Amino acid sequence: MWFSGVRLHARTTVLRLDDGNLLIHSPAPPSEGLVEALKALGPVRWLVVPNCFHHLGTPAAAARFPEAKVVAPKSALARNNDLKLHLDLHDAEFGEQLPEFEALPLDGVPFLDETVLFHRPTQTLLGADLVMEASARDHWTWRWAGRITGCYEQVRLPPDVRKKISEKTAAARSIKAMLERPAQRLIVAHAEIIEAGWRERLTEAWRREGVEV
C-alpha cells in the first residue's frame, strides 16, 4: 500500500478457528489466487478490522465472502462509507462468540482506536499499528523513511501515532496487559513477525514516547 508517499507492506493474517472456520485479520482486497487458497483452508466466517485505519480492504473481502461477519470499531465507519458492520470490536459479544480470543483495547490512543487480540491456541498477539519496523526487504521509500523516523530495523511507534497519545497512564496499563499474556510472538501490520524479545522491544518502543510500563 502507498501511504504519504511511502510504499509499505501491510500484513493480513488468517487463522483457522477451533470450529474449522477462518478468521481474516486486517483483510486485504482478495485476489483470485487468495480466494482459492482460502477456500482450500476452510470457510471464511469472520473479517476483523483491528482499528479505525485498517478498513480499506474489508468491503472487497466482504463482497467475496458474504457469509462472513465484519467486526470493527465503530470509529472505522466514519472513514469508510462502504464498510458494513455486524459487530463492534469493543462489544463483549465478540469474545462470547470467539472464546479463543481475548480482546485487549489500546487505551489512551483514541486516534487509533486499536484493539489487540490474544489468540490463546497459538499464543499470538495480533495488532496492526501498535508498532512498526522497516527492514531490508521493504520498498526503498519505506527504507528511506524508516531511517529518518528511526523505524529502520528498530521497533517504534508509527510517526503519526507518537504525538497522538492522549493518556499515557492508560496506554501503559494497556501495554502492561499485553506483556502479561503468555504470547510467543507479536504480529503487526507493518513489520516482520516479532518473536525473540518481543516484550522488550514493545516496551522500549512505548517507553521512547514517554509511556512507562
NULODO-846963 format. One line per field, with one value per residue: residue number from 1; residue in one letter; chain; x, y, z of N, C-alpha, C, O in turn. Coordinates in Angstrom, 3 decimals. Layout:
k = [NUM  ...]
r = [a  ...]
c = [A  ...]
n_east = [X  ...]
n_north = [Y  ...]
n_up = [Z  ...]
ca_east = [X  ...]
ca_north = [Y  ...]
ca_up = [Z  ...]
c_east = [X  ...]
c_north = [Y  ...]
c_up = [Z  ...]
o_east = [X  ...]
o_north = [Y  ...]
o_up = [Z  ...]
This chain:
k = [1  2  3  4  5  6  7  8  9  10  11  12  13  14  15  16  17  18  19  20  21  22  23  24  25  26  27  28  29  30  31  32  33  34  35  36  37  38  39  40  41  42  43  44  45  46  47  48  49  50  51  52  53  54  55  56  57  58  59  60  61  62  63  64  65  66  67  68  69  70  71  72  73  74  75  76  77  78  79  80  81  82  83  84  85  86  87  88  89  90  91  92  93  94  95  96  97  98  99  100  101  102  103  104  105  106  107  108  109  110  111  112  113  114  115  116  117  118  119  120  121  122  123  124  125  126  127  128  129  130  131  132  133  134  135  136  137  138  139  140  141  142  143  144  145  146  147  148  149  150  151  152  153  154  155  156  157  158  159  160  161  162  163  164  165  166  167  168  169  170  171  172  173  174  175  176  177  178  179  180  181  182  183  184  185  186  187  188  189  190  191  192  193  194  195  196  197  198  199  200  201  202  203  204  205  206  207  208  209  210  211  212  213]
r = [m  w  f  s  g  v  r  l  h  a  r  t  t  v  l  r  l  d  d  g  n  l  l  i  h  s  p  a  p  p  s  e  g  l  v  e  a  l  k  a  l  g  p  v  r  w  l  v  v  p  n  c  f  h  h  l  g  t  p  a  a  a  a  r  f  p  e  a  k  v  v  a  p  k  s  a  l  a  r  n  n  d  l  k  l  h  l  d  l  h  d  a  e  f  g  e  q  l  p  e  f  e  a  l  p  l  d  g  v  p  f  l  d  e  t  v  l  f  h  r  p  t  q  t  l  l  g  a  d  l  v  m  e  a  s  a  r  d  h  w  t  w  r  w  a  g  r  i  t  g  c  y  e  q  v  r  l  p  p  d  v  r  k  k  i  s  e  k  t  a  a  a  r  s  i  k  a  m  l  e  r  p  a  q  r  l  i  v  a  h  a  e  i  i  e  a  g  w  r  e  r  l  t  e  a  w  r  r  e  g  v  e  v]
c = [A  A  A  A  A  A  A  A  A  A  A  A  A  A  A  A  A  A  A  A  A  A  A  A  A  A  A  A  A  A  A  A  A  A  A  A  A  A  A  A  A  A  A  A  A  A  A  A  A  A  A  A  A  A  A  A  A  A  A  A  A  A  A  A  A  A  A  A  A  A  A  A  A  A  A  A  A  A  A  A  A  A  A  A  A  A  A  A  A  A  A  A  A  A  A  A  A  A  A  A  A  A  A  A  A  A  A  A  A  A  A  A  A  A  A  A  A  A  A  A  A  A  A  A  A  A  A  A  A  A  A  A  A  A  A  A  A  A  A  A  A  A  A  A  A  A  A  A  A  A  A  A  A  A  A  A  A  A  A  A  A  A  A  A  A  A  A  A  A  A  A  A  A  A  A  A  A  A  A  A  A  A  A  A  A  A  A  A  A  A  A  A  A  A  A  A  A  A  A  A  A  A  A  A  A  A  A  A  A  A  A  A  A]
n_east = [0.846  0.365  1.262  1.260  3.243  4.959  5.799  4.422  4.590  1.638  0.225  -1.930  -3.570  -4.413  -6.432  -7.180  -10.006  -11.219  -13.508  -13.075  -13.634  -12.575  -10.838  -10.159  -7.797  -7.375  -8.184  -7.131  -7.816  -9.086  -7.314  -7.889  -6.333  -5.842  -8.427  -9.049  -7.083  -7.857  -10.359  -9.558  -8.602  -10.697  -14.063  -14.578  -15.487  -15.256  -14.307  -11.986  -11.467  -8.891  -8.460  -9.264  -8.188  -7.372  -9.235  -9.568  -9.458  -11.580  -14.378  -14.203  -13.339  -15.513  -17.445  -16.580  -16.734  -19.508  -20.820  -19.404  -18.930  -18.480  -16.280  -15.485  -14.153  -16.504  -15.635  -14.350  -16.313  -16.914  -14.878  -15.107  -17.473  -18.355  -18.104  -19.632  -20.955  -21.157  -20.669  -19.494  -16.130  -15.460  -17.441  -18.630  -19.741  -18.224  -16.045  -17.575  -18.615  -16.305  -14.410  -11.756  -10.222  -8.861  -9.749  -7.852  -7.978  -6.314  -5.913  -5.996  -5.123  -6.970  -6.877  -6.069  -7.814  -7.430  -7.614  -5.946  -5.601  -5.425  -4.619  -5.360  -4.891  -2.628  -0.894  -0.470  -0.144  -2.104  -1.895  -2.101  -1.293  0.174  2.942  5.736  8.107  10.737  12.500  15.229  14.002  11.959  10.282  12.169  11.367  10.192  12.310  14.009  12.385  12.062  14.607  14.809  12.764  13.480  12.687  13.937  14.951  14.325  12.029  9.396  6.931  4.424  5.134  2.993  1.465  2.871  2.601  0.013  -0.805  -2.954  -3.454  -1.138  -0.846  -3.053  -2.470  -0.156  -1.167  -2.585  -0.577  0.878  -0.934  -0.898  1.753  1.685  0.374  0.660  2.205  3.901  4.694  4.473  2.387  2.116  0.924  2.811  5.530  8.101  7.269  7.396  9.245  11.501  12.375  10.167  8.673  10.484  11.127  8.669  8.081  10.206  9.742  7.397  8.240  10.016  8.321  7.429  5.776  5.655  5.972]
n_north = [-1.183  2.332  5.085  8.315  8.879  6.768  3.368  0.643  -2.633  -4.363  -6.328  -9.139  -11.448  -14.831  -17.028  -20.311  -21.319  -22.911  -24.267  -24.882  -22.943  -19.880  -16.924  -13.688  -11.312  -7.881  -7.451  -7.746  -6.532  -9.236  -11.275  -13.407  -15.682  -15.707  -16.034  -18.626  -20.058  -19.654  -20.876  -23.490  -23.879  -23.513  -22.365  -18.856  -16.969  -14.769  -11.361  -9.183  -5.934  -4.183  -1.597  1.925  2.506  0.334  -0.602  -0.591  -2.735  -4.279  -3.993  -5.098  -7.666  -8.546  -8.623  -10.786  -12.798  -13.309  -14.546  -14.024  -12.430  -9.036  -7.435  -4.604  -1.515  1.030  3.516  3.224  3.270  5.894  6.570  5.099  4.704  2.461  0.389  -2.157  -3.040  -5.803  -6.412  -4.701  -4.247  -3.678  -4.780  -7.031  -9.309  -10.268  -11.661  -13.579  -15.069  -15.940  -17.473  -18.242  -16.074  -13.165  -9.889  -6.971  -3.821  -0.892  1.540  5.121  6.071  7.316  8.149  5.969  3.922  1.176  -2.376  -5.012  -8.464  -11.401  -14.554  -17.465  -20.323  -20.362  -18.782  -16.058  -12.581  -10.291  -7.412  -4.142  -1.278  -0.966  -1.074  -0.583  -1.490  -1.005  -2.896  -4.579  -5.843  -4.263  -1.781  0.762  3.358  3.173  2.136  4.331  6.335  5.042  5.164  7.903  8.316  6.718  4.094  2.093  -1.166  -1.238  -1.468  0.697  3.188  4.102  7.071  8.970  8.317  8.834  11.436  11.439  10.288  10.450  9.861  8.796  7.191  5.479  4.205  2.873  1.004  -0.615  -1.634  -3.036  -5.070  -6.527  -7.414  -9.172  -11.388  -14.853  -14.907  -15.944  -14.586  -11.493  -10.055  -7.591  -5.044  -3.704  -4.754  -7.265  -10.527  -10.510  -12.182  -13.330  -11.752  -10.049  -8.783  -7.019  -5.367  -4.241  -2.899  -1.037  0.492  1.898  3.154  5.037  7.004  8.089  6.449  4.644  1.416]
n_up = [0.000  -0.587  1.363  2.333  0.424  0.765  0.283  1.777  3.259  4.066  6.378  6.222  8.265  8.600  10.374  11.428  13.070  16.106  15.368  12.756  10.897  9.218  10.199  9.164  9.701  9.578  6.735  3.327  -0.026  -1.724  -3.984  -6.874  -6.591  -3.831  -2.840  -3.748  -2.377  0.260  0.274  0.121  2.629  4.407  5.309  5.209  7.874  9.500  9.462  10.546  11.522  12.854  13.842  13.438  10.990  9.389  7.384  4.685  2.798  3.529  2.615  -0.019  0.592  2.092  0.125  -1.401  0.435  1.507  3.639  5.856  9.023  9.743  11.830  13.660  15.020  15.802  15.066  12.653  10.744  10.135  8.480  6.211  3.953  2.679  4.363  6.146  9.177  11.340  13.976  16.801  17.559  20.158  21.600  24.050  23.081  21.003  22.174  23.451  21.350  20.133  21.974  22.020  21.652  23.250  23.738  23.756  24.394  23.196  25.184  25.712  23.299  21.300  18.687  17.146  17.991  18.493  18.898  20.278  19.688  21.587  20.723  22.003  21.419  19.669  21.000  20.319  19.789  18.118  16.332  14.773  14.116  16.374  16.791  14.502  11.896  9.667  7.171  5.448  3.329  2.532  0.430  -1.253  -0.597  1.926  3.378  3.285  4.519  6.916  8.075  8.547  10.383  12.463  12.403  11.024  11.007  13.659  16.235  16.520  17.481  15.087  13.200  13.021  15.170  17.455  18.467  19.247  21.574  24.051  26.729  28.689  30.934  30.808  28.402  29.171  31.004  29.242  27.544  29.420  30.081  27.709  27.702  29.780  28.874  27.906  25.431  22.454  20.285  18.445  16.142  13.742  11.451  9.825  9.824  10.219  11.534  15.012  17.256  19.015  21.975  22.003  24.011  25.289  23.143  22.439  24.834  24.951  22.659  23.329  25.636  24.678  23.871  26.177  27.606  30.313  31.281]
ca_east = [0.000  1.049  0.780  2.072  4.393  5.809  5.194  4.536  3.904  0.513  0.003  -3.202  -3.342  -5.527  -6.410  -8.219  -10.601  -11.461  -14.612  -12.681  -13.845  -11.435  -10.934  -9.157  -7.477  -6.912  -8.326  -6.707  -8.692  -8.628  -7.104  -8.480  -5.474  -6.063  -9.762  -8.957  -6.266  -8.660  -11.395  -8.931  -8.343  -11.945  -14.964  -14.276  -16.668  -15.022  -13.393  -11.736  -10.767  -8.332  -8.513  -10.072  -7.462  -7.157  -10.556  -9.673  -9.715  -12.677  -15.567  -13.954  -13.308  -16.883  -18.180  -16.165  -17.101  -20.741  -21.289  -18.526  -19.308  -17.472  -16.098  -14.640  -14.582  -17.458  -14.920  -13.955  -17.442  -16.851  -13.801  -15.359  -18.921  -18.659  -17.914  -20.856  -20.517  -22.048  -20.393  -18.478  -14.978  -15.431  -18.590  -18.297  -20.278  -17.145  -15.377  -18.506  -18.741  -14.992  -13.732  -10.314  -9.571  -9.063  -9.599  -7.070  -8.028  -5.212  -6.491  -5.130  -4.757  -8.210  -6.517  -6.035  -8.924  -6.977  -7.756  -5.038  -6.218  -4.572  -5.158  -4.857  -4.333  -1.307  -0.137  -0.090  -0.768  -2.380  -2.170  -1.979  -0.388  0.716  4.329  6.100  9.548  11.187  13.597  15.919  13.139  10.914  10.455  13.197  10.772  9.993  13.640  14.480  11.580  12.326  15.835  14.529  11.856  14.000  11.993  14.649  15.483  14.065  10.595  8.991  5.555  4.300  5.366  1.775  0.856  3.705  2.098  -1.430  -1.075  -3.623  -3.390  -0.023  -1.078  -3.988  -1.738  0.761  -1.951  -2.926  0.635  1.206  -1.828  -0.397  3.008  1.392  -0.192  1.696  2.366  5.205  5.019  3.637  2.206  1.517  0.689  3.914  6.808  8.247  6.739  8.329  9.208  12.521  12.452  9.075  8.261  11.453  11.051  7.417  8.234  11.128  9.099  6.465  8.998  10.591  7.290  7.045  4.830  6.449  5.209]
ca_north = [0.000  3.620  5.936  9.532  8.787  5.645  2.075  -0.227  -3.920  -4.363  -7.751  -9.775  -12.698  -15.773  -18.028  -21.335  -21.349  -24.237  -24.927  -25.128  -21.759  -18.977  -15.506  -12.862  -10.126  -6.794  -8.013  -7.066  -6.881  -10.579  -11.677  -14.712  -16.705  -15.748  -16.600  -20.072  -20.606  -19.633  -21.910  -24.782  -23.957  -23.571  -21.235  -17.583  -16.588  -13.539  -10.356  -8.309  -4.654  -4.000  -0.204  2.762  2.752  -0.866  -0.993  -0.344  -3.945  -5.073  -4.094  -6.046  -9.002  -8.889  -8.955  -12.118  -13.759  -12.697  -15.190  -13.621  -11.289  -7.980  -6.911  -3.417  -0.428  1.903  4.684  2.969  3.550  7.294  6.699  4.267  4.569  1.140  -0.606  -2.586  -3.637  -6.749  -6.458  -3.758  -4.948  -3.426  -5.440  -8.282  -10.420  -10.826  -12.666  -14.666  -15.911  -16.489  -17.500  -18.490  -14.768  -12.146  -8.545  -6.085  -2.477  0.030  2.765  6.291  6.488  7.289  8.363  4.653  3.080  -0.180  -3.481  -6.125  -9.745  -12.504  -15.830  -18.403  -21.585  -20.193  -17.870  -14.974  -11.267  -9.739  -5.981  -3.521  -0.137  -0.903  -0.704  -0.892  -1.587  -1.185  -3.848  -4.585  -6.381  -3.286  -0.856  1.761  4.555  2.923  2.042  5.720  6.994  4.359  5.711  9.267  8.275  5.827  2.809  1.101  -2.257  -0.905  -1.408  2.006  3.569  4.848  8.504  9.746  7.929  9.286  12.691  11.314  9.558  11.451  9.468  7.847  6.220  4.481  3.425  1.995  -0.126  -1.497  -2.333  -3.988  -6.218  -7.326  -8.037  -10.230  -12.564  -15.850  -14.917  -16.310  -13.706  -10.322  -9.808  -6.300  -4.885  -3.130  -5.232  -8.716  -11.119  -10.267  -13.326  -13.231  -10.469  -9.147  -7.975  -5.943  -4.446  -3.498  -1.998  0.046  1.364  2.798  3.956  6.151  8.053  8.521  5.525  3.778  0.221]
ca_up = [0.000  -0.556  2.440  2.445  -0.459  1.157  -0.019  2.946  3.346  5.007  6.613  6.532  8.972  8.512  11.445  11.449  14.392  16.672  14.663  11.377  10.080  9.122  10.562  8.479  10.494  8.721  5.388  2.104  -1.150  -2.087  -5.371  -7.180  -6.012  -2.387  -2.603  -3.934  -1.288  1.474  0.142  0.392  4.069  5.154  5.047  5.880  8.640  10.250  8.943  11.693  11.314  14.192  14.298  12.550  9.740  8.579  6.881  3.242  2.027  4.082  1.754  -1.112  1.189  2.475  -1.098  -1.829  1.482  2.039  4.864  6.959  9.850  9.812  13.184  13.582  15.901  15.112  14.542  11.264  9.852  9.701  7.498  5.034  3.760  2.131  5.416  6.815  10.429  12.012  15.411  17.266  18.125  21.597  22.215  24.741  22.298  20.183  22.988  23.747  20.166  19.807  23.268  21.908  21.589  24.275  23.177  24.616  23.813  23.433  25.717  25.728  21.937  20.518  17.281  16.508  18.426  18.164  19.834  20.011  20.021  22.007  20.268  23.008  20.920  19.058  21.866  19.410  19.883  16.799  16.313  13.453  14.182  17.731  16.493  13.124  11.688  8.287  7.063  4.162  2.276  2.209  -0.687  -0.926  0.003  3.354  3.986  3.429  5.547  8.175  8.662  9.012  11.533  13.495  12.336  10.227  11.827  15.058  16.505  17.033  17.189  13.836  13.428  13.220  16.444  18.575  19.027  19.449  22.810  24.875  28.140  28.741  32.005  30.281  27.413  29.911  31.523  28.128  27.122  30.502  29.932  26.588  28.114  30.755  28.232  27.595  23.979  21.905  19.166  18.193  14.716  13.429  10.018  9.057  10.358  10.227  12.753  16.114  18.171  20.061  22.661  21.619  25.160  25.472  22.006  22.580  25.981  24.602  21.672  24.007  26.595  23.922  23.753  27.492  28.219  31.177  31.656]
c_east = [0.885  0.420  1.744  3.357  5.339  5.068  5.493  3.966  2.761  0.071  -1.464  -2.900  -4.595  -5.368  -7.520  -8.716  -10.852  -12.557  -14.299  -12.900  -12.612  -11.801  -9.813  -9.002  -6.827  -6.972  -7.767  -7.739  -8.246  -8.478  -7.775  -7.661  -5.684  -7.418  -9.719  -8.159  -7.062  -9.755  -10.829  -8.683  -9.617  -12.816  -14.587  -15.544  -16.496  -14.010  -13.205  -10.911  -10.224  -8.323  -9.253  -9.372  -7.387  -8.470  -10.621  -10.017  -10.947  -13.923  -15.390  -13.924  -14.714  -17.719  -17.837  -16.556  -18.360  -21.259  -20.456  -19.117  -18.151  -17.460  -15.120  -15.041  -15.523  -16.789  -14.490  -15.070  -17.396  -15.803  -14.081  -16.856  -19.316  -18.541  -19.239  -20.474  -21.578  -21.890  -19.291  -17.357  -14.888  -16.544  -18.155  -18.786  -19.204  -16.414  -16.272  -18.643  -17.424  -14.140  -12.240  -9.510  -9.840  -8.790  -8.911  -7.055  -6.779  -5.814  -5.480  -4.694  -6.007  -7.986  -6.527  -7.302  -8.626  -7.287  -6.831  -5.730  -5.150  -5.256  -4.546  -4.245  -2.920  -0.404  0.436  -0.859  -0.887  -2.726  -2.076  -0.932  0.160  2.178  4.565  7.621  9.831  12.371  14.171  15.040  12.034  11.283  11.413  12.605  10.572  11.329  14.204  13.726  11.825  13.585  15.588  13.700  12.313  13.370  12.761  15.357  15.383  12.560  10.265  7.498  5.522  4.452  4.105  1.076  1.587  3.173  0.615  -1.771  -1.670  -3.540  -2.329  -0.195  -2.006  -3.305  -0.801  0.030  -2.263  -1.717  1.019  0.347  -1.372  0.863  2.775  0.795  0.929  1.908  3.794  5.630  4.037  3.594  1.509  1.510  1.939  5.264  6.891  7.594  7.793  8.190  10.225  12.538  11.318  8.631  9.191  11.345  9.769  7.521  9.092  10.500  8.165  7.172  9.602  9.600  6.735  6.016  5.637  5.598  5.797]
c_north = [1.238  4.474  7.100  9.429  7.645  4.339  1.104  -1.608  -3.771  -5.810  -8.078  -11.121  -13.563  -16.811  -19.036  -21.470  -22.781  -25.001  -25.192  -23.961  -20.862  -17.577  -14.779  -11.562  -9.088  -7.215  -7.111  -7.365  -8.218  -10.776  -13.029  -15.827  -16.844  -16.377  -18.120  -20.722  -20.672  -20.696  -23.284  -24.982  -24.118  -22.374  -20.002  -17.097  -15.272  -12.663  -9.317  -7.100  -4.232  -2.580  0.625  3.081  1.520  -1.450  -1.054  -1.594  -4.710  -5.104  -5.091  -7.473  -9.462  -9.266  -10.359  -13.201  -13.253  -13.337  -14.796  -12.434  -10.300  -7.409  -5.748  -2.438  0.501  3.134  4.483  3.310  4.968  7.507  5.943  4.016  3.198  0.034  -0.899  -3.432  -4.588  -6.708  -5.465  -4.543  -4.765  -4.165  -6.760  -9.496  -11.061  -11.938  -13.840  -15.618  -16.582  -16.529  -17.802  -17.194  -13.976  -10.792  -7.638  -4.690  -1.672  1.361  3.919  6.774  6.440  7.534  7.048  3.848  1.611  -1.157  -4.598  -7.408  -10.734  -13.798  -16.929  -19.678  -21.462  -19.273  -16.703  -13.706  -10.696  -8.260  -5.453  -2.412  0.081  -0.493  -1.013  -0.957  -1.789  -2.145  -3.811  -5.087  -5.412  -2.449  0.266  3.002  4.389  2.728  3.435  6.435  6.358  4.876  7.098  9.246  7.339  4.455  1.743  0.103  -1.947  -0.760  -0.076  2.191  4.245  6.348  9.310  9.418  8.569  10.541  12.622  10.477  10.554  11.149  8.381  6.811  5.109  3.596  2.439  0.781  -1.126  -2.299  -3.377  -5.245  -7.121  -8.089  -9.223  -11.486  -13.534  -16.017  -15.288  -15.384  -12.550  -10.105  -8.466  -6.127  -4.523  -3.470  -6.727  -9.249  -11.013  -11.412  -13.148  -11.822  -9.514  -8.260  -6.781  -4.906  -3.614  -2.479  -0.804  1.017  2.366  3.671  5.177  7.320  8.446  7.645  4.488  2.612  -0.373]
c_up = [0.000  0.538  2.590  1.634  -0.166  0.856  1.118  2.660  4.355  5.179  6.877  7.174  8.902  9.617  11.233  12.880  14.853  15.937  13.189  10.443  10.121  9.587  9.842  9.257  9.585  7.249  4.294  1.018  -1.724  -3.595  -5.595  -6.551  -4.518  -2.069  -2.715  -2.807  0.008  1.428  0.455  1.881  4.886  4.835  5.853  6.572  9.401  9.524  10.054  11.282  12.672  14.723  13.260  11.223  8.833  8.061  5.360  2.437  2.443  3.201  0.604  -0.583  1.561  1.256  -1.589  -0.829  2.190  3.316  6.081  7.712  9.905  11.224  13.098  14.672  15.127  14.517  13.097  10.286  9.312  8.616  6.209  4.905  3.238  3.175  6.114  8.024  10.988  13.524  15.738  17.940  19.637  22.347  22.853  23.965  21.415  20.942  23.314  22.559  19.784  21.078  23.181  21.794  22.868  23.637  24.195  23.995  24.159  23.881  25.626  24.364  21.058  19.033  16.504  16.765  18.099  19.292  19.387  20.469  20.472  21.615  21.122  22.406  20.340  19.880  21.042  19.745  18.482  16.919  14.898  13.504  15.588  17.704  15.019  13.020  10.205  8.272  5.652  3.030  1.869  0.992  -0.282  -0.272  1.508  4.059  4.245  4.542  6.911  8.855  9.243  10.298  12.645  13.500  11.570  11.139  13.314  15.255  17.162  16.822  15.826  14.101  13.692  14.535  17.623  19.250  19.387  20.683  23.807  26.363  28.290  29.847  31.531  29.248  28.099  30.476  30.418  27.671  28.164  30.382  28.781  26.984  29.047  30.126  27.845  26.092  23.583  20.786  19.107  16.690  14.543  11.911  9.235  9.683  10.107  11.514  13.851  17.107  19.293  20.661  22.373  22.782  25.355  24.356  22.048  23.707  25.625  23.609  22.337  25.042  25.917  23.796  25.112  28.168  29.008  31.670  32.937]
o_east = [2.004  -0.804  2.909  4.425  6.405  3.875  6.649  2.991  2.923  -0.402  -2.145  -2.054  -5.706  -4.299  -8.651  -7.929  -10.713  -12.540  -15.160  -12.411  -11.719  -12.924  -8.656  -9.962  -5.844  -5.937  -7.910  -8.468  -7.107  -9.388  -8.175  -8.214  -5.705  -7.534  -10.284  -8.510  -6.950  -10.040  -11.529  -8.566  -9.620  -12.364  -14.307  -16.557  -17.475  -12.990  -14.160  -9.803  -11.012  -8.192  -9.808  -9.904  -7.342  -8.774  -11.615  -10.795  -11.326  -14.499  -16.312  -14.426  -15.065  -18.597  -18.697  -16.695  -18.292  -22.066  -20.767  -19.727  -16.995  -18.483  -14.040  -16.152  -15.340  -17.309  -14.283  -14.803  -17.790  -15.837  -13.372  -17.433  -20.479  -18.845  -19.892  -19.754  -22.750  -22.845  -18.278  -17.609  -14.305  -16.578  -17.394  -18.288  -19.270  -16.195  -15.800  -18.771  -17.419  -13.241  -11.524  -8.280  -10.898  -7.722  -9.332  -6.204  -6.256  -6.178  -4.277  -3.978  -6.091  -8.824  -6.941  -7.806  -9.448  -7.231  -6.919  -6.371  -4.112  -6.340  -3.373  -3.168  -2.105  0.735  1.632  -2.070  0.096  -3.730  -1.983  0.180  0.560  2.608  3.722  8.336  9.228  13.147  13.666  15.311  11.258  12.441  11.461  13.278  10.756  11.472  14.801  14.335  11.801  13.622  16.103  13.912  11.622  13.492  12.299  16.231  16.235  11.899  10.787  6.872  6.493  3.956  4.129  0.192  0.986  3.282  0.024  -2.901  -0.957  -3.553  -2.589  0.263  -1.774  -3.527  -0.666  0.545  -2.210  -1.818  1.439  0.843  -1.456  1.023  3.575  0.720  2.026  1.804  4.756  6.792  2.930  4.633  0.448  2.030  2.117  6.042  5.886  7.395  8.949  7.140  9.840  12.696  11.483  8.253  8.729  11.460  9.785  7.102  8.745  10.703  8.137  6.750  9.688  10.001  5.678  5.438  6.224  4.620  5.303]
o_north = [1.214  4.575  6.905  9.837  7.550  4.211  0.781  -1.750  -3.117  -6.439  -7.396  -11.863  -13.079  -17.401  -18.678  -21.708  -23.732  -26.230  -25.672  -23.973  -21.052  -17.111  -15.196  -10.814  -9.380  -7.324  -5.889  -8.352  -8.324  -10.485  -13.706  -16.800  -17.955  -17.165  -18.823  -21.803  -21.638  -21.342  -24.144  -26.115  -24.776  -21.451  -20.099  -16.845  -14.714  -13.147  -8.651  -7.231  -3.946  -2.373  0.079  3.843  1.668  -2.624  -1.517  -1.515  -5.684  -6.180  -5.841  -8.388  -10.627  -10.125  -11.052  -14.370  -12.819  -12.727  -15.190  -11.546  -10.682  -6.962  -5.889  -2.518  0.720  3.731  5.460  3.608  5.220  8.515  6.122  3.221  2.808  -1.125  0.015  -4.422  -4.227  -6.938  -5.394  -5.398  -5.601  -4.169  -7.519  -10.602  -12.254  -13.023  -14.970  -16.829  -17.659  -15.705  -17.636  -17.209  -14.100  -10.574  -7.550  -4.403  -1.759  2.200  3.704  7.769  5.604  7.163  7.011  3.171  0.906  -0.812  -5.075  -7.431  -10.886  -14.110  -17.272  -20.085  -22.369  -19.016  -16.414  -13.741  -10.622  -7.898  -6.221  -2.576  1.190  0.341  -1.621  -0.538  -2.650  -2.207  -3.106  -4.781  -5.705  -2.409  0.666  3.642  5.334  3.112  3.689  7.065  7.040  5.011  7.427  10.064  7.180  3.720  0.606  0.462  -2.338  -0.019  0.245  1.440  4.897  6.849  10.239  10.157  8.817  10.690  13.625  10.009  11.404  12.069  7.202  5.676  3.934  2.385  1.298  -0.336  -2.337  -3.504  -4.480  -6.357  -8.345  -9.262  -10.158  -12.530  -13.099  -17.119  -14.981  -15.390  -12.617  -9.984  -8.227  -6.970  -4.978  -2.580  -7.377  -8.497  -11.383  -11.585  -12.841  -10.831  -8.299  -7.109  -5.659  -3.705  -2.425  -1.331  0.328  2.227  3.539  4.799  6.243  8.473  9.072  8.032  3.573  2.808  -1.387]
o_up = [0.512  0.631  2.934  2.089  -0.774  1.132  1.392  1.921  5.385  4.232  7.644  6.674  9.122  9.776  10.903  13.796  14.084  15.888  12.452  9.313  10.947  9.392  9.897  9.443  8.903  6.590  4.331  1.124  -2.178  -4.371  -4.648  -6.039  -3.988  -1.131  -1.878  -2.334  0.763  2.437  0.989  2.348  5.926  4.157  7.048  5.919  9.896  9.033  10.452  10.762  13.574  15.930  12.307  10.415  7.612  8.269  4.801  1.487  1.793  3.043  0.285  -1.235  1.369  1.341  -2.133  -1.188  3.340  4.017  7.205  7.116  10.089  11.743  12.525  15.196  13.930  13.575  12.377  9.122  8.174  7.910  5.218  5.648  3.337  2.895  6.618  7.898  11.097  14.265  15.041  18.789  20.327  23.578  22.253  24.176  21.116  20.405  23.441  22.740  19.187  21.241  24.168  21.835  23.484  23.064  25.349  23.154  25.270  23.056  25.483  24.257  20.159  18.210  15.345  15.869  17.515  20.472  18.256  21.520  19.829  22.108  20.979  22.842  20.506  19.489  21.070  19.960  17.745  17.533  13.940  13.002  15.941  18.501  14.360  13.931  9.565  9.226  4.778  1.869  0.960  0.576  0.881  0.535  2.275  5.220  5.291  5.406  7.936  10.078  10.312  11.193  13.651  14.479  11.468  11.927  14.112  14.527  18.229  16.074  15.441  15.110  14.498  14.969  18.669  20.467  19.787  20.821  24.341  27.181  28.049  29.711  31.818  29.214  27.657  30.433  30.633  27.437  27.816  30.560  28.880  26.646  29.092  30.773  27.494  25.553  24.288  20.377  19.641  16.041  15.120  11.180  8.106  10.027  9.819  12.468  13.645  17.725  20.421  19.947  22.485  22.568  25.563  24.604  21.731  23.555  25.961  23.707  21.965  25.297  26.527  23.635  25.190  29.184  28.430  32.392  33.430]
